Amino acid sequence: MVYQGQAVKAQTIIALVAGVLILVKPNILNYVIGIYLILVGLLEGGVIRF
């Protein structure tokens, strides 16, 4: 499959990274979820742009 140049949402990338971190190191689950929620909130609120 060839990449068509479509934009990837920042929330998708953050979710993938968070999922991998949880799988690799499950004892940091609370931190990963907290950081994920903060980042998604900032992105959706327009405070930061990606």
PDB file of all heavy atoms in Angstrom:
ATOM      1  N   MET A   1       0.838  -1.175   0.000  1.00  0.00           N
ATOM      2  CA  MET A   1       0.000   0.000   0.000  1.00  0.00           C
ATOM      3  C   MET A   1       0.885   1.242   0.000  1.00  0.00           C
ATOM      4  O   MET A   1       1.825   1.356   0.762  1.00  0.00           O
ATOM      5  CB  MET A   1      -0.910  -0.022   1.226  1.00  0.00           C
ATOM      6  CG  MET A   1      -1.826   1.143   1.312  1.00  0.00           C
ATOM      7  SD  MET A   1      -2.966   0.947   2.704  1.00  0.00           S
ATOM      8  CE  MET A   1      -4.355   1.731   1.976  1.00  0.00           C
ATOM      9  N   VAL A   2       0.566   2.168  -0.853  1.00  0.00           N
ATOM     10  CA  VAL A   2       1.351   3.379  -0.998  1.00  0.00           C
ATOM     11  C   VAL A   2       0.703   4.502  -0.200  1.00  0.00           C
ATOM     12  O   VAL A   2      -0.511   4.678  -0.236  1.00  0.00           O
ATOM     13  CB  VAL A   2       1.454   3.779  -2.488  1.00  0.00           C
ATOM     14  CG1 VAL A   2       2.216   5.083  -2.646  1.00  0.00           C
ATOM     15  CG2 VAL A   2       2.094   2.673  -3.289  1.00  0.00           C
ATOM     16  N   TYR A   3       1.527   5.252   0.507  1.00  0.00           N
ATOM     17  CA  TYR A   3       1.035   6.384   1.290  1.00  0.00           C
ATOM     18  C   TYR A   3       0.564   7.475   0.338  1.00  0.00           C
ATOM     19  O   TYR A   3       1.303   7.900  -0.547  1.00  0.00           O
ATOM     20  CB  TYR A   3       2.141   6.886   2.210  1.00  0.00           C
ATOM     21  CG  TYR A   3       1.747   8.054   3.076  1.00  0.00           C
ATOM     22  CD1 TYR A   3       0.803   7.894   4.080  1.00  0.00           C
ATOM     23  CD2 TYR A   3       2.300   9.304   2.898  1.00  0.00           C
ATOM     24  CE1 TYR A   3       0.424   8.949   4.877  1.00  0.00           C
ATOM     25  CE2 TYR A   3       1.935  10.364   3.693  1.00  0.00           C
ATOM     26  CZ  TYR A   3       0.996  10.185   4.682  1.00  0.00           C
ATOM     27  OH  TYR A   3       0.630  11.234   5.470  1.00  0.00           O
ATOM     28  N   GLN A   4      -0.658   7.947   0.511  1.00  0.00           N
ATOM     29  CA  GLN A   4      -1.274   8.909  -0.396  1.00  0.00           C
ATOM     30  C   GLN A   4      -1.037  10.356   0.015  1.00  0.00           C
ATOM     31  O   GLN A   4      -1.586  11.251  -0.593  1.00  0.00           O
ATOM     32  CB  GLN A   4      -2.790   8.650  -0.473  1.00  0.00           C
ATOM     33  CG  GLN A   4      -3.135   7.291  -1.025  1.00  0.00           C
ATOM     34  CD  GLN A   4      -2.884   7.199  -2.523  1.00  0.00           C
ATOM     35  OE1 GLN A   4      -3.033   8.166  -3.247  1.00  0.00           O
ATOM     36  NE2 GLN A   4      -2.475   6.031  -2.966  1.00  0.00           N
ATOM     37  N   GLY A   5      -0.274  10.615   1.049  1.00  0.00           N
ATOM     38  CA  GLY A   5      -0.006  11.966   1.485  1.00  0.00           C
ATOM     39  C   GLY A   5      -1.084  12.540   2.387  1.00  0.00           C
ATOM     40  O   GLY A   5      -1.162  13.738   2.578  1.00  0.00           O
ATOM     41  N   GLN A   6      -1.930  11.684   2.930  1.00  0.00           N
ATOM     42  CA  GLN A   6      -2.977  12.152   3.828  1.00  0.00           C
ATOM     43  C   GLN A   6      -2.377  12.472   5.192  1.00  0.00           C
ATOM     44  O   GLN A   6      -1.457  11.807   5.642  1.00  0.00           O
ATOM     45  CB  GLN A   6      -4.066  11.092   3.971  1.00  0.00           C
ATOM     46  CG  GLN A   6      -4.764  10.780   2.671  1.00  0.00           C
ATOM     47  CD  GLN A   6      -5.692   9.585   2.797  1.00  0.00           C
ATOM     48  OE1 GLN A   6      -5.684   8.898   3.798  1.00  0.00           O
ATOM     49  NE2 GLN A   6      -6.472   9.347   1.763  1.00  0.00           N
ATOM     50  N   ALA A   7      -2.918  13.479   5.823  1.00  0.00           N
ATOM     51  CA  ALA A   7      -2.421  13.888   7.133  1.00  0.00           C
ATOM     52  C   ALA A   7      -2.828  12.870   8.195  1.00  0.00           C
ATOM     53  O   ALA A   7      -3.937  12.362   8.182  1.00  0.00           O
ATOM     54  CB  ALA A   7      -2.967  15.261   7.495  1.00  0.00           C
ATOM     55  N   VAL A   8      -1.903  12.579   9.073  1.00  0.00           N
ATOM     56  CA  VAL A   8      -2.178  11.697  10.198  1.00  0.00           C
ATOM     57  C   VAL A   8      -2.461  12.583  11.405  1.00  0.00           C
ATOM     58  O   VAL A   8      -1.699  13.492  11.703  1.00  0.00           O
ATOM     59  CB  VAL A   8      -0.976  10.773  10.480  1.00  0.00           C
ATOM     60  CG1 VAL A   8      -1.241   9.898  11.678  1.00  0.00           C
ATOM     61  CG2 VAL A   8      -0.657   9.935   9.257  1.00  0.00           C
ATOM     62  N   LYS A   9      -3.559  12.319  12.085  1.00  0.00           N
ATOM     63  CA  LYS A   9      -3.912  13.121  13.243  1.00  0.00           C
ATOM     64  C   LYS A   9      -2.934  12.862  14.382  1.00  0.00           C
ATOM     65  O   LYS A   9      -2.467  11.742  14.581  1.00  0.00           O
ATOM     66  CB  LYS A   9      -5.329  12.799  13.710  1.00  0.00           C
ATOM     67  CG  LYS A   9      -6.397  13.259  12.759  1.00  0.00           C
ATOM     68  CD  LYS A   9      -7.760  13.009  13.350  1.00  0.00           C
ATOM     69  CE  LYS A   9      -8.831  13.532  12.423  1.00  0.00           C
ATOM     70  NZ  LYS A   9     -10.168  13.348  12.993  1.00  0.00           N
ATOM     71  N   ALA A  10      -2.646  13.915  15.129  1.00  0.00           N
ATOM     72  CA  ALA A  10      -1.730  13.795  16.265  1.00  0.00           C
ATOM     73  C   ALA A  10      -2.282  12.831  17.301  1.00  0.00           C
ATOM     74  O   ALA A  10      -1.532  12.091  17.936  1.00  0.00           O
ATOM     75  CB  ALA A  10      -1.492  15.161  16.886  1.00  0.00           C
ATOM     76  N   GLN A  11      -3.601  12.808  17.457  1.00  0.00           N
ATOM     77  CA  GLN A  11      -4.224  11.917  18.438  1.00  0.00           C
ATOM     78  C   GLN A  11      -3.939  10.457  18.094  1.00  0.00           C
ATOM     79  O   GLN A  11      -3.727   9.641  18.987  1.00  0.00           O
ATOM     80  CB  GLN A  11      -5.717  12.180  18.486  1.00  0.00           C
ATOM     81  CG  GLN A  11      -6.413  11.430  19.591  1.00  0.00           C
ATOM     82  CD  GLN A  11      -7.879  11.817  19.718  1.00  0.00           C
ATOM     83  OE1 GLN A  11      -8.353  12.673  19.002  1.00  0.00           O
ATOM     84  NE2 GLN A  11      -8.577  11.186  20.622  1.00  0.00           N
ATOM     85  N   THR A  12      -3.889  10.129  16.815  1.00  0.00           N
ATOM     86  CA  THR A  12      -3.591   8.763  16.384  1.00  0.00           C
ATOM     87  C   THR A  12      -2.173   8.371  16.768  1.00  0.00           C
ATOM     88  O   THR A  12      -1.941   7.280  17.296  1.00  0.00           O
ATOM     89  CB  THR A  12      -3.768   8.633  14.863  1.00  0.00           C
ATOM     90  OG1 THR A  12      -5.075   9.061  14.513  1.00  0.00           O
ATOM     91  CG2 THR A  12      -3.544   7.215  14.401  1.00  0.00           C
ATOM     92  N   ILE A  13      -1.235   9.261  16.528  1.00  0.00           N
ATOM     93  CA  ILE A  13       0.165   8.982  16.858  1.00  0.00           C
ATOM     94  C   ILE A  13       0.339   8.836  18.369  1.00  0.00           C
ATOM     95  O   ILE A  13       1.008   7.921  18.846  1.00  0.00           O
ATOM     96  CB  ILE A  13       1.076  10.094  16.309  1.00  0.00           C
ATOM     97  CG1 ILE A  13       1.012  10.103  14.782  1.00  0.00           C
ATOM     98  CG2 ILE A  13       2.504   9.920  16.790  1.00  0.00           C
ATOM     99  CD1 ILE A  13       1.659  11.290  14.142  1.00  0.00           C
ATOM    100  N   ILE A  14      -0.286   9.733  19.119  1.00  0.00           N
ATOM    101  CA  ILE A  14      -0.184   9.679  20.587  1.00  0.00           C
ATOM    102  C   ILE A  14      -0.768   8.375  21.107  1.00  0.00           C
ATOM    103  O   ILE A  14      -0.201   7.728  21.989  1.00  0.00           O
ATOM    104  CB  ILE A  14      -0.893  10.889  21.225  1.00  0.00           C
ATOM    105  CG1 ILE A  14      -0.173  12.178  20.852  1.00  0.00           C
ATOM    106  CG2 ILE A  14      -0.963  10.744  22.739  1.00  0.00           C
ATOM    107  CD1 ILE A  14      -0.928  13.432  21.219  1.00  0.00           C
ATOM    108  N   ALA A  15      -1.913   7.960  20.552  1.00  0.00           N
ATOM    109  CA  ALA A  15      -2.545   6.717  20.999  1.00  0.00           C
ATOM    110  C   ALA A  15      -1.668   5.507  20.690  1.00  0.00           C
ATOM    111  O   ALA A  15      -1.551   4.596  21.525  1.00  0.00           O
ATOM    112  CB  ALA A  15      -3.909   6.563  20.337  1.00  0.00           C
ATOM    113  N   LEU A  16      -1.037   5.490  19.525  1.00  0.00           N
ATOM    114  CA  LEU A  16      -0.156   4.374  19.177  1.00  0.00           C
ATOM    115  C   LEU A  16       1.054   4.309  20.109  1.00  0.00           C
ATOM    116  O   LEU A  16       1.414   3.233  20.601  1.00  0.00           O
ATOM    117  CB  LEU A  16       0.310   4.498  17.725  1.00  0.00           C
ATOM    118  CG  LEU A  16      -0.740   4.175  16.679  1.00  0.00           C
ATOM    119  CD1 LEU A  16      -0.231   4.539  15.301  1.00  0.00           C
ATOM    120  CD2 LEU A  16      -1.111   2.703  16.744  1.00  0.00           C
ATOM    121  N   VAL A  17       1.660   5.449  20.364  1.00  0.00           N
ATOM    122  CA  VAL A  17       2.819   5.478  21.260  1.00  0.00           C
ATOM    123  C   VAL A  17       2.412   5.054  22.669  1.00  0.00           C
ATOM    124  O   VAL A  17       3.107   4.265  23.318  1.00  0.00           O
ATOM    125  CB  VAL A  17       3.460   6.889  21.267  1.00  0.00           C
ATOM    126  CG1 VAL A  17       4.506   7.012  22.355  1.00  0.00           C
ATOM    127  CG2 VAL A  17       4.067   7.192  19.912  1.00  0.00           C
ATOM    128  N   ALA A  18       1.274   5.549  23.137  1.00  0.00           N
ATOM    129  CA  ALA A  18       0.800   5.174  24.468  1.00  0.00           C
ATOM    130  C   ALA A  18       0.536   3.678  24.549  1.00  0.00           C
ATOM    131  O   ALA A  18       0.886   3.033  25.543  1.00  0.00           O
ATOM    132  CB  ALA A  18      -0.467   5.954  24.810  1.00  0.00           C
ATOM    133  N   GLY A  19      -0.072   3.117  23.522  1.00  0.00           N
ATOM    134  CA  GLY A  19      -0.345   1.679  23.507  1.00  0.00           C
ATOM    135  C   GLY A  19       0.915   0.845  23.554  1.00  0.00           C
ATOM    136  O   GLY A  19       0.998  -0.151  24.286  1.00  0.00           O
ATOM    137  N   VAL A  20       1.914   1.251  22.801  1.00  0.00           N
ATOM    138  CA  VAL A  20       3.189   0.516  22.797  1.00  0.00           C
ATOM    139  C   VAL A  20       3.868   0.631  24.159  1.00  0.00           C
ATOM    140  O   VAL A  20       4.380  -0.363  24.688  1.00  0.00           O
ATOM    141  CB  VAL A  20       4.110   1.047  21.676  1.00  0.00           C
ATOM    142  CG1 VAL A  20       5.504   0.487  21.803  1.00  0.00           C
ATOM    143  CG2 VAL A  20       3.523   0.694  20.309  1.00  0.00           C
ATOM    144  N   LEU A  21       3.858   1.818  24.743  1.00  0.00           N
ATOM    145  CA  LEU A  21       4.467   1.981  26.070  1.00  0.00           C
ATOM    146  C   LEU A  21       3.793   1.108  27.114  1.00  0.00           C
ATOM    147  O   LEU A  21       4.458   0.510  27.960  1.00  0.00           O
ATOM    148  CB  LEU A  21       4.405   3.447  26.502  1.00  0.00           C
ATOM    149  CG  LEU A  21       5.413   4.383  25.868  1.00  0.00           C
ATOM    150  CD1 LEU A  21       5.128   5.822  26.276  1.00  0.00           C
ATOM    151  CD2 LEU A  21       6.823   3.993  26.259  1.00  0.00           C
ATOM    152  N   ILE A  22       2.472   1.024  27.043  1.00  0.00           N
ATOM    153  CA  ILE A  22       1.738   0.196  28.006  1.00  0.00           C
ATOM    154  C   ILE A  22       2.082  -1.279  27.812  1.00  0.00           C
ATOM    155  O   ILE A  22       2.232  -2.026  28.785  1.00  0.00           O
ATOM    156  CB  ILE A  22       0.222   0.439  27.886  1.00  0.00           C
ATOM    157  CG1 ILE A  22      -0.106   1.848  28.398  1.00  0.00           C
ATOM    158  CG2 ILE A  22      -0.573  -0.597  28.667  1.00  0.00           C
ATOM    159  CD1 ILE A  22      -1.511   2.307  28.087  1.00  0.00           C
ATOM    160  N   LEU A  23       2.219  -1.707  26.564  1.00  0.00           N
ATOM    161  CA  LEU A  23       2.576  -3.105  26.308  1.00  0.00           C
ATOM    162  C   LEU A  23       3.996  -3.419  26.761  1.00  0.00           C
ATOM    163  O   LEU A  23       4.260  -4.486  27.311  1.00  0.00           O
ATOM    164  CB  LEU A  23       2.435  -3.419  24.817  1.00  0.00           C
ATOM    165  CG  LEU A  23       1.013  -3.567  24.302  1.00  0.00           C
ATOM    166  CD1 LEU A  23       1.020  -3.728  22.795  1.00  0.00           C
ATOM    167  CD2 LEU A  23       0.317  -4.740  24.949  1.00  0.00           C
ATOM    168  N   VAL A  24       4.917  -2.492  26.553  1.00  0.00           N
ATOM    169  CA  VAL A  24       6.318  -2.730  26.894  1.00  0.00           C
ATOM    170  C   VAL A  24       6.545  -2.624  28.404  1.00  0.00           C
ATOM    171  O   VAL A  24       7.270  -3.413  28.984  1.00  0.00           O
ATOM    172  CB  VAL A  24       7.221  -1.721  26.139  1.00  0.00           C
ATOM    173  CG1 VAL A  24       8.654  -1.795  26.619  1.00  0.00           C
ATOM    174  CG2 VAL A  24       7.154  -1.983  24.644  1.00  0.00           C
ATOM    175  N   LYS A  25       5.916  -1.656  29.019  1.00  0.00           N
ATOM    176  CA  LYS A  25       6.145  -1.404  30.443  1.00  0.00           C
ATOM    177  C   LYS A  25       4.810  -1.156  31.142  1.00  0.00           C
ATOM    178  O   LYS A  25       4.427  -0.009  31.371  1.00  0.00           O
ATOM    179  CB  LYS A  25       7.063  -0.188  30.578  1.00  0.00           C
ATOM    180  CG  LYS A  25       7.685  -0.039  31.897  1.00  0.00           C
ATOM    181  CD  LYS A  25       9.170   0.118  31.770  1.00  0.00           C
ATOM    182  CE  LYS A  25       9.710   0.381  33.145  1.00  0.00           C
ATOM    183  NZ  LYS A  25      10.908  -0.259  33.433  1.00  0.00           N
ATOM    184  N   PRO A  26       4.076  -2.206  31.489  1.00  0.00           N
ATOM    185  CA  PRO A  26       2.730  -2.050  32.057  1.00  0.00           C
ATOM    186  C   PRO A  26       2.666  -1.301  33.386  1.00  0.00           C
ATOM    187  O   PRO A  26       1.627  -0.749  33.719  1.00  0.00           O
ATOM    188  CB  PRO A  26       2.251  -3.485  32.254  1.00  0.00           C
ATOM    189  CG  PRO A  26       3.179  -4.353  31.541  1.00  0.00           C
ATOM    190  CD  PRO A  26       4.439  -3.588  31.312  1.00  0.00           C
ATOM    191  N   ASN A  27       3.753  -1.242  34.129  1.00  0.00           N
ATOM    192  CA  ASN A  27       3.696  -0.578  35.433  1.00  0.00           C
ATOM    193  C   ASN A  27       3.654   0.944  35.315  1.00  0.00           C
ATOM    194  O   ASN A  27       3.485   1.624  36.321  1.00  0.00           O
ATOM    195  CB  ASN A  27       4.852  -1.009  36.331  1.00  0.00           C
ATOM    196  CG  ASN A  27       6.192  -0.727  35.723  1.00  0.00           C
ATOM    197  OD1 ASN A  27       6.294  -0.474  34.540  1.00  0.00           O
ATOM    198  ND2 ASN A  27       7.230  -0.784  36.529  1.00  0.00           N
ATOM    199  N   ILE A  28       3.788   1.507  34.120  1.00  0.00           N
ATOM    200  CA  ILE A  28       3.680   2.959  33.949  1.00  0.00           C
ATOM    201  C   ILE A  28       2.319   3.350  33.361  1.00  0.00           C
ATOM    202  O   ILE A  28       2.154   4.448  32.833  1.00  0.00           O
ATOM    203  CB  ILE A  28       4.829   3.507  33.070  1.00  0.00           C
ATOM    204  CG1 ILE A  28       4.782   2.922  31.669  1.00  0.00           C
ATOM    205  CG2 ILE A  28       6.168   3.302  33.718  1.00  0.00           C
ATOM    206  CD1 ILE A  28       5.688   3.630  30.680  1.00  0.00           C
ATOM    207  N   LEU A  29       1.356   2.467  33.495  1.00  0.00           N
ATOM    208  CA  LEU A  29       0.031   2.671  32.915  1.00  0.00           C
ATOM    209  C   LEU A  29      -0.601   3.993  33.349  1.00  0.00           C
ATOM    210  O   LEU A  29      -1.111   4.747  32.526  1.00  0.00           O
ATOM    211  CB  LEU A  29      -0.890   1.505  33.275  1.00  0.00           C
ATOM    212  CG  LEU A  29      -2.336   1.580  32.798  1.00  0.00           C
ATOM    213  CD1 LEU A  29      -2.388   1.582  31.280  1.00  0.00           C
ATOM    214  CD2 LEU A  29      -3.138   0.433  33.347  1.00  0.00           C
ATOM    215  N   ASN A  30      -0.573   4.306  34.643  1.00  0.00           N
ATOM    216  CA  ASN A  30      -1.191   5.534  35.139  1.00  0.00           C
ATOM    217  C   ASN A  30      -0.561   6.778  34.526  1.00  0.00           C
ATOM    218  O   ASN A  30      -1.264   7.726  34.173  1.00  0.00           O
ATOM    219  CB  ASN A  30      -1.098   5.614  36.662  1.00  0.00           C
ATOM    220  CG  ASN A  30      -1.974   4.577  37.328  1.00  0.00           C
ATOM    221  OD1 ASN A  30      -2.954   4.127  36.764  1.00  0.00           O
ATOM    222  ND2 ASN A  30      -1.602   4.190  38.535  1.00  0.00           N
ATOM    223  N   TYR A  31       0.761   6.784  34.405  1.00  0.00           N
ATOM    224  CA  TYR A  31       1.442   7.937  33.821  1.00  0.00           C
ATOM    225  C   TYR A  31       1.101   8.090  32.341  1.00  0.00           C
ATOM    226  O   TYR A  31       0.863   9.201  31.864  1.00  0.00           O
ATOM    227  CB  TYR A  31       2.962   7.804  33.984  1.00  0.00           C
ATOM    228  CG  TYR A  31       3.402   7.802  35.422  1.00  0.00           C
ATOM    229  CD1 TYR A  31       3.924   6.653  36.004  1.00  0.00           C
ATOM    230  CD2 TYR A  31       3.282   8.945  36.203  1.00  0.00           C
ATOM    231  CE1 TYR A  31       4.323   6.645  37.327  1.00  0.00           C
ATOM    232  CE2 TYR A  31       3.678   8.947  37.526  1.00  0.00           C
ATOM    233  CZ  TYR A  31       4.201   7.799  38.076  1.00  0.00           C
ATOM    234  OH  TYR A  31       4.584   7.789  39.386  1.00  0.00           O
ATOM    235  N   VAL A  32       1.098   6.980  31.619  1.00  0.00           N
ATOM    236  CA  VAL A  32       0.805   7.025  30.184  1.00  0.00           C
ATOM    237  C   VAL A  32      -0.616   7.543  29.946  1.00  0.00           C
ATOM    238  O   VAL A  32      -0.837   8.404  29.091  1.00  0.00           O
ATOM    239  CB  VAL A  32       0.996   5.632  29.534  1.00  0.00           C
ATOM    240  CG1 VAL A  32       0.503   5.622  28.106  1.00  0.00           C
ATOM    241  CG2 VAL A  32       2.461   5.226  29.595  1.00  0.00           C
ATOM    242  N   ILE A  33      -1.571   7.051  30.711  1.00  0.00           N
ATOM    243  CA  ILE A  33      -2.955   7.502  30.544  1.00  0.00           C
ATOM    244  C   ILE A  33      -3.081   8.989  30.901  1.00  0.00           C
ATOM    245  O   ILE A  33      -3.731   9.748  30.184  1.00  0.00           O
ATOM    246  CB  ILE A  33      -3.913   6.651  31.398  1.00  0.00           C
ATOM    247  CG1 ILE A  33      -3.991   5.241  30.833  1.00  0.00           C
ATOM    248  CG2 ILE A  33      -5.299   7.280  31.448  1.00  0.00           C
ATOM    249  CD1 ILE A  33      -4.770   4.269  31.662  1.00  0.00           C
ATOM    250  N   GLY A  34      -2.441   9.412  31.967  1.00  0.00           N
ATOM    251  CA  GLY A  34      -2.491  10.813  32.359  1.00  0.00           C
ATOM    252  C   GLY A  34      -1.909  11.732  31.305  1.00  0.00           C
ATOM    253  O   GLY A  34      -2.507  12.747  30.933  1.00  0.00           O
ATOM    254  N   ILE A  35      -0.737  11.374  30.793  1.00  0.00           N
ATOM    255  CA  ILE A  35      -0.094  12.182  29.750  1.00  0.00           C
ATOM    256  C   ILE A  35      -0.932  12.188  28.482  1.00  0.00           C
ATOM    257  O   ILE A  35      -1.106  13.236  27.846  1.00  0.00           O
ATOM    258  CB  ILE A  35       1.334  11.660  29.482  1.00  0.00           C
ATOM    259  CG1 ILE A  35       2.217  11.931  30.695  1.00  0.00           C
ATOM    260  CG2 ILE A  35       1.927  12.300  28.240  1.00  0.00           C
ATOM    261  CD1 ILE A  35       3.548  11.223  30.656  1.00  0.00           C
ATOM    262  N   TYR A  36      -1.482  11.040  28.127  1.00  0.00           N
ATOM    263  CA  TYR A  36      -2.337  10.948  26.939  1.00  0.00           C
ATOM    264  C   TYR A  36      -3.544  11.874  27.062  1.00  0.00           C
ATOM    265  O   TYR A  36      -3.856  12.636  26.134  1.00  0.00           O
ATOM    266  CB  TYR A  36      -2.795   9.503  26.733  1.00  0.00           C
ATOM    267  CG  TYR A  36      -3.846   9.353  25.661  1.00  0.00           C
ATOM    268  CD1 TYR A  36      -3.493   9.370  24.329  1.00  0.00           C
ATOM    269  CD2 TYR A  36      -5.194   9.214  25.990  1.00  0.00           C
ATOM    270  CE1 TYR A  36      -4.460   9.246  23.333  1.00  0.00           C
ATOM    271  CE2 TYR A  36      -6.154   9.096  25.008  1.00  0.00           C
ATOM    272  CZ  TYR A  36      -5.783   9.097  23.682  1.00  0.00           C
ATOM    273  OH  TYR A  36      -6.736   8.996  22.714  1.00  0.00           O
ATOM    274  N   LEU A  37      -4.217  11.835  28.189  1.00  0.00           N
ATOM    275  CA  LEU A  37      -5.407  12.664  28.376  1.00  0.00           C
ATOM    276  C   LEU A  37      -5.062  14.151  28.348  1.00  0.00           C
ATOM    277  O   LEU A  37      -5.803  14.957  27.772  1.00  0.00           O
ATOM    278  CB  LEU A  37      -6.102  12.301  29.686  1.00  0.00           C
ATOM    279  CG  LEU A  37      -6.772  10.925  29.712  1.00  0.00           C
ATOM    280  CD1 LEU A  37      -7.272  10.618  31.107  1.00  0.00           C
ATOM    281  CD2 LEU A  37      -7.897  10.852  28.700  1.00  0.00           C
ATOM    282  N   ILE A  38      -3.948  14.520  28.941  1.00  0.00           N
ATOM    283  CA  ILE A  38      -3.530  15.921  28.926  1.00  0.00           C
ATOM    284  C   ILE A  38      -3.216  16.374  27.500  1.00  0.00           C
ATOM    285  O   ILE A  38      -3.673  17.431  27.050  1.00  0.00           O
ATOM    286  CB  ILE A  38      -2.315  16.138  29.847  1.00  0.00           C
ATOM    287  CG1 ILE A  38      -2.744  15.987  31.307  1.00  0.00           C
ATOM    288  CG2 ILE A  38      -1.679  17.502  29.600  1.00  0.00           C
ATOM    289  CD1 ILE A  38      -1.589  15.912  32.278  1.00  0.00           C
ATOM    290  N   LEU A  39      -2.455  15.569  26.759  1.00  0.00           N
ATOM    291  CA  LEU A  39      -2.091  15.941  25.392  1.00  0.00           C
ATOM    292  C   LEU A  39      -3.310  16.038  24.476  1.00  0.00           C
ATOM    293  O   LEU A  39      -3.439  16.979  23.697  1.00  0.00           O
ATOM    294  CB  LEU A  39      -1.073  14.950  24.816  1.00  0.00           C
ATOM    295  CG  LEU A  39       0.333  15.051  25.372  1.00  0.00           C
ATOM    296  CD1 LEU A  39       1.211  13.943  24.810  1.00  0.00           C
ATOM    297  CD2 LEU A  39       0.936  16.412  25.055  1.00  0.00           C
ATOM    298  N   VAL A  40      -4.205  15.071  24.572  1.00  0.00           N
ATOM    299  CA  VAL A  40      -5.408  15.101  23.737  1.00  0.00           C
ATOM    300  C   VAL A  40      -6.271  16.302  24.108  1.00  0.00           C
ATOM    301  O   VAL A  40      -6.806  16.984  23.224  1.00  0.00           O
ATOM    302  CB  VAL A  40      -6.196  13.777  23.852  1.00  0.00           C
ATOM    303  CG1 VAL A  40      -7.562  13.895  23.204  1.00  0.00           C
ATOM    304  CG2 VAL A  40      -5.412  12.656  23.208  1.00  0.00           C
ATOM    305  N   GLY A  41      -6.375  16.601  25.377  1.00  0.00           N
ATOM    306  CA  GLY A  41      -7.136  17.772  25.800  1.00  0.00           C
ATOM    307  C   GLY A  41      -6.549  19.063  25.262  1.00  0.00           C
ATOM    308  O   GLY A  41      -7.273  19.948  24.803  1.00  0.00           O
ATOM    309  N   LEU A  42      -5.229  19.184  25.303  1.00  0.00           N
ATOM    310  CA  LEU A  42      -4.579  20.377  24.773  1.00  0.00           C
ATOM    311  C   LEU A  42      -4.732  20.481  23.260  1.00  0.00           C
ATOM    312  O   LEU A  42      -4.933  21.572  22.723  1.00  0.00           O
ATOM    313  CB  LEU A  42      -3.099  20.385  25.162  1.00  0.00           C
ATOM    314  CG  LEU A  42      -2.789  20.585  26.643  1.00  0.00           C
ATOM    315  CD1 LEU A  42      -1.300  20.405  26.899  1.00  0.00           C
ATOM    316  CD2 LEU A  42      -3.254  21.940  27.115  1.00  0.00           C
ATOM    317  N   LEU A  43      -4.637  19.347  22.575  1.00  0.00           N
ATOM    318  CA  LEU A  43      -4.803  19.348  21.117  1.00  0.00           C
ATOM    319  C   LEU A  43      -6.224  19.711  20.719  1.00  0.00           C
ATOM    320  O   LEU A  43      -6.443  20.520  19.818  1.00  0.00           O
ATOM    321  CB  LEU A  43      -4.430  17.980  20.529  1.00  0.00           C
ATOM    322  CG  LEU A  43      -2.950  17.661  20.460  1.00  0.00           C
ATOM    323  CD1 LEU A  43      -2.744  16.186  20.142  1.00  0.00           C
ATOM    324  CD2 LEU A  43      -2.272  18.517  19.408  1.00  0.00           C
ATOM    325  N   GLU A  44      -7.193  19.102  21.373  1.00  0.00           N
ATOM    326  CA  GLU A  44      -8.591  19.363  21.045  1.00  0.00           C
ATOM    327  C   GLU A  44      -9.002  20.779  21.430  1.00  0.00           C
ATOM    328  O   GLU A  44      -9.855  21.377  20.786  1.00  0.00           O
ATOM    329  CB  GLU A  44      -9.507  18.349  21.736  1.00  0.00           C
ATOM    330  CG  GLU A  44      -9.366  16.929  21.218  1.00  0.00           C
ATOM    331  CD  GLU A  44      -9.821  16.787  19.782  1.00  0.00           C
ATOM    332  OE1 GLU A  44     -10.820  17.429  19.415  1.00  0.00           O
ATOM    333  OE2 GLU A  44      -9.173  16.043  19.045  1.00  0.00           O
ATOM    334  N   GLY A  45      -8.399  21.318  22.480  1.00  0.00           N
ATOM    335  CA  GLY A  45      -8.712  22.667  22.915  1.00  0.00           C
ATOM    336  C   GLY A  45      -8.017  23.738  22.086  1.00  0.00           C
ATOM    337  O   GLY A  45      -8.281  24.911  22.248  1.00  0.00           O
ATOM    338  N   GLY A  46      -7.121  23.327  21.211  1.00  0.00           N
ATOM    339  CA  GLY A  46      -6.422  24.272  20.360  1.00  0.00           C
ATOM    340  C   GLY A  46      -5.272  24.981  21.027  1.00  0.00           C
ATOM    341  O   GLY A  46      -4.720  25.938  20.485  1.00  0.00           O
ATOM    342  N   VAL A  47      -4.868  24.522  22.208  1.00  0.00           N
ATOM    343  CA  VAL A  47      -3.774  25.154  22.924  1.00  0.00           C
ATOM    344  C   VAL A  47      -2.448  24.852  22.226  1.00  0.00           C
ATOM    345  O   VAL A  47      -1.585  25.730  22.102  1.00  0.00           O
ATOM    346  CB  VAL A  47      -3.731  24.685  24.391  1.00  0.00           C
ATOM    347  CG1 VAL A  47      -2.534  25.260  25.123  1.00  0.00           C
ATOM    348  CG2 VAL A  47      -5.030  25.047  25.094  1.00  0.00           C
ATOM    349  N   ILE A  48      -2.278  23.620  21.764  1.00  0.00           N
ATOM    350  CA  ILE A  48      -1.095  23.250  20.985  1.00  0.00           C
ATOM    351  C   ILE A  48      -1.554  22.705  19.640  1.00  0.00           C
ATOM    352  O   ILE A  48      -2.654  22.168  19.503  1.00  0.00           O
ATOM    353  CB  ILE A  48      -0.205  22.213  21.720  1.00  0.00           C
ATOM    354  CG1 ILE A  48      -0.983  20.947  22.063  1.00  0.00           C
ATOM    355  CG2 ILE A  48       0.414  22.812  22.949  1.00  0.00           C
ATOM    356  CD1 ILE A  48      -0.120  19.854  22.660  1.00  0.00           C
ATOM    357  N   ARG A  49      -0.720  22.867  18.652  1.00  0.00           N
ATOM    358  CA  ARG A  49      -1.040  22.388  17.305  1.00  0.00           C
ATOM    359  C   ARG A  49       0.055  21.454  16.828  1.00  0.00           C
ATOM    360  O   ARG A  49       1.222  21.661  17.095  1.00  0.00           O
ATOM    361  CB  ARG A  49      -1.181  23.562  16.342  1.00  0.00           C
ATOM    362  CG  ARG A  49      -2.332  24.446  16.708  1.00  0.00           C
ATOM    363  CD  ARG A  49      -2.457  25.568  15.754  1.00  0.00           C
ATOM    364  NE  ARG A  49      -3.493  26.467  16.263  1.00  0.00           N
ATOM    365  CZ  ARG A  49      -3.915  27.505  15.618  1.00  0.00           C
ATOM    366  NH1 ARG A  49      -3.402  27.813  14.454  1.00  0.00           N
ATOM    367  NH2 ARG A  49      -4.857  28.263  16.134  1.00  0.00           N
ATOM    368  N   PHE A  50      -0.364  20.447  16.095  1.00  0.00           N
ATOM    369  CA  PHE A  50       0.591  19.453  15.597  1.00  0.00           C
ATOM    370  C   PHE A  50       0.473  19.338  14.112  1.00  0.00           C
ATOM    371  O   PHE A  50      -0.547  19.361  13.536  1.00  0.00           O
ATOM    372  CB  PHE A  50       0.290  18.108  16.273  1.00  0.00           C
ATOM    373  CG  PHE A  50       1.326  17.067  15.978  1.00  0.00           C
ATOM    374  CD1 PHE A  50       2.514  17.044  16.640  1.00  0.00           C
ATOM    375  CD2 PHE A  50       1.084  16.105  15.022  1.00  0.00           C
ATOM    376  CE1 PHE A  50       3.444  16.078  16.382  1.00  0.00           C
ATOM    377  CE2 PHE A  50       2.017  15.125  14.747  1.00  0.00           C
ATOM    378  CZ  PHE A  50       3.204  15.118  15.422  1.00  0.00           C
TER     379      PHE A  50
END
